[in-house]
Amino acid sequence: MAIIHTSPTGCSTIPLLLCRRRMAVATRMVTAWVGDPAAIKRLRVRFSAMIEPGQTLTAKGEVAEVDGRRVLVRFHAEDEKGEKVLSKGEAELEL
């Protein structure tokens, strides 16, 4: 696992996940909802805050558009404190 150490003062000893791991979290959340990873045609997300290993995240979203078999889902994820850790998420799916 790739980790970095960061804090507002730059001297934290808490390991935090890198962007590619956070993108994997977003991909898993969308895949869990749609059921088939091949249905994901495009995935975008903004990393709003760092995610610590072991944190529990809650994904929330809505179907924003439907055009035939194409579906656009907008989503975000929050940590245990309700802080958005992933925001402005969009998944383009083909069902």
Secondary structure by P-SEA (a helix, b strand, c coil): cbbbbbcccccccbbbbcaaaaaaaaaaaaaaaacccccccbbbbbbcccccccbbbbbbbccccccccbbbbbbbbbcccccccccbbbbbbcc
